Amino acid sequence: MNRRAFAGTLGGAGFGPNAPARYFAADRFLLRNGSQLPRLHDYLGRFLLPAIEGARAGRALVLEAFAAPHMPELMVIQPLASLDQLHSLQDGVRTAALESAFDELDSHPDGPFEQLDASLLEAAPYSPAADFGSLTPWPGVVERRVYHSPSWRSLLALHERFAGPEIAIFHRCGIRPFFYASTRLGADLPNLTYLIPFDNLAAREHAWTVFAHDEEWKRVREESVRAHGQVNARMSISLYKPAPYCRARNAAG
């Protein structure tokens, strides 16, 4: 992979601070044990994220997996205002320092990463406006949930359930996702993906326990199955911790 493609994949597109994110570039870097994880962290924190912010892009969030199907893993979530802007920043983030840093990352005998899984997510109409640049409080744990539907019709029914009663139940139980989105380009289509911040693992465990025993949720789920069948055929759950340099950049404004 050349340096322009690599930066463009992560950089996505820039937009002004008041523009809501309609899309998200979700890039999962699957790594090998050894030097890949610290070297990629160094490249992202010292070079790529500052270049993205310097080009007036939305603040990216870097997450390191601690419970996921593949580990080590880094995931970068980049908000995008439009599909047109997906291409506009590829040249905007290119700097001599960034190119030199990528050359060093890419020339290492271990390589920069084992595999890159890139997805383009489209925010659901009911999704909150994600703002990774002003997270308060700063999460200790971020959970990624991907719900695979057996058909596009089932996915629509799943979205309708979320947009109807499910989000209100979530909030009552302490579950407040950053965003809800459909994957437009990527693996395991069709699916609904959402990202949830928690203070810690205990808070996460408590929230999901309360949700599982919520009487309204039990009724809503039964009604959904009777009307549409199993709209969530299977799920993938991964747990991450935000990269420390994302928190430092958030605190610095």
N, C-alpha and C positions, 0 to 999 in steps of 0.2 A: 504494500500500500504506500502511495507517495504522500509526502507531507501535506500537499494541498487537499487531497481527499480526506486524510485523517483529520485535519483541522476543520474541514467543512462538515464532516460527519458530526463532530461534537459541537461545532459552533452554531450550526443551524442558521438562525436569522436574528437580526437585531430589531428592536422596536422600542418606542419611547416608553417612559416610565408609567404613563397612564393608559397604555394600550392593553386590553385584557388578552390573556393567552387563549387562543382558539385551538392550538395544536401543541403537542409536546414531542420532542425527539428524545427517545429513550434508548440509550446505548449501554449495553451490558458487555463489559470486558471480562471474559473468562480467562483466568490466569493460571500459571503453574506456580507451585511452591518454589521459593527462591527469591530472586531479585526483582521479578516483574512488578510485584505489588508496590514496594517502596519507590521504584523508579517511575511508575505511572503516576503515583500520588505526587511525586516531585514535579513531574511535567504538568500535571493538571493545576496544582496549587500555585506554582511559581510562574508559569508561562501561559497556559491556555486560558484559564479563567480570567486573569487580568486582561488578556487580549480581547476576549469576548466582551467584557465590561467596557473596555476602551472603545469598542466599536458600537457602544450604546445598545448592546443586546440585553435581553432579560437575564436576571441573575440565575445561573445554573446551580443545581444541587448535586453534589457528589456523595454517593452512598457506598459504604463498604459492607458487604454481606457478612453476617456471622451465623446465619442459619439459612442455607439455600441449597438447591440441588447440586450446584457446582461451586466449589470454593477452592482458592480465593476468587472473589468477584468484586469488581467495581461497577457501579451503575451511575451514569450521568443523565440527569433529567434537565432538558433545556426547553423553556417555554418559548412559543412562537406565536406571533400575532396573525400570520397568514401563511399560506403555502408559497406565495410569491417570495416572501422573506426567507424561506428555507434556502434559497439559492443566493440571496443578495450579500450574505456575510462571508462567503468563502474567500473572497479576496480581501474583505475588510479586516479579517483577523490576522492576515499574513504580515508578520514583522520579521526583521532579521533575527531578533532574539528568539522568536518562536521557531523559525526554521532551523536555527542552529541547535536549539534544544531538542527538536524532533529528530534531527540527524543523529544526535548523541543517543537518544532513546532507541532509534531504529537500528543503529549499527552495533548495539550490544549483542554478544554471542547468544544470549538467551532470547533475543527478540523483544518487541514491545508488549505482546500479549499472545495468548494461545488462540483465542477466537473472539470475534466481535459479532454480537447479535444486535442489530439495529432495528428499531421499530418507530413508526410514525403513529402517534395517537391523536385522535380528534376528541376534544372535550365535549361531553354531553351537554345538551341545552340547559339542564338543571345543575350543572357542575358549578361549584364556587369558583371565584376568580383566584387562582393560585398566585401567590406572591412569595417567592422564595427569598426575596431580598429583605423581608421584614418579619421573619418568623418570631413570634412571641407567644408562649415561652419556647425556647429552643428545644427541639425534641431530643430525647436520649435514644429513642428507638423509632424506626420508620418501618412499617409493614407494607409490603406489596402483595396485593391479591389480584389474581387473574382468574376470572370465571369464564370457562369455555362453554358456549352454547352449541347445541347440536345443529342449529340452523339459524339463518338470519332472522326468520320469523320469531324463533325462540329468543334471540338476542333482543329484539324489539320489545317482547313481553318482559324480559328481564329489566330493561331500561325503564319501562313503564312502572314496574313494581318499585324500583328505586325512587323514581320521580314522585310516586304516590306516597304510600305510608312508610316505606322502609327507612328513608333518611331521617324522618322525624323520630323513629324508634332508635336509630343509631345515635342521634344526638342525646336522647334521653339516657342512653346507656354509657355515654362518654366516648363515642366513636365519631370522630369528625375528620373525614378524609380531606386531603389537599384538593383532590380533583377526582372526577369520574370520567372515563374516556373509553371510546371504542378504538381498537387497533385497526388502522387502515392499511398499513404496510408492515408486515412482520410475520411471526410464526403463530401457529395455533389459532387461526381464524375460524369462526368469528368469536370475539371475546370482549368482555368488559373488564377494564383494568382500573384499579384505584389504589391510592397511596395514603396511608394513615399515620399521623404522628402520635406518639405516646411519650409520656415523661420517662417511663421505664418499663421493664418487663412485667412488674407487678401490676402496674396500671393497665397494661394491655390485657393481662390474664383476667383481671377483675371486670373490665369492660365487656369482654367476650362472654364471660360467665353470666353476667347480668343479662346480656342480649339473648343468650341461649334459653334463658328461663322466662323471658318476657312473654306474657300471655297474648298480647296483641300480635307479636311477631309469629307465635305459633299459629294463630288464626290466619294471618296474612299468608304465610307459607302454604298452609293447607288449601286456601282458596286459589292461590297461584297454581299449585299442582293440579287441582281439579280442572281449572280453566285451560291451562296451557301445557300440562305435563312438566317434566323436569327441565326447566329453562336454564338451570345451572348444572350441566352434566358432570363436570369435575372442576376442581380448582387447583391452583398453584399458589403456595404461600411462601414468601421469603422475608427474612428479617434483616434489617440493615442498621448501621450507625452512621450518622452524618460525618463527613470528613471534618477534622478540626479546623482546617483553613477556611471552610465554608462558614463556620461559626464566627471566626475572626473577621472575615470580610463582612458578614452580616452586622457584627457589632460596630465595625468601622463606618458603616453606612454606605 
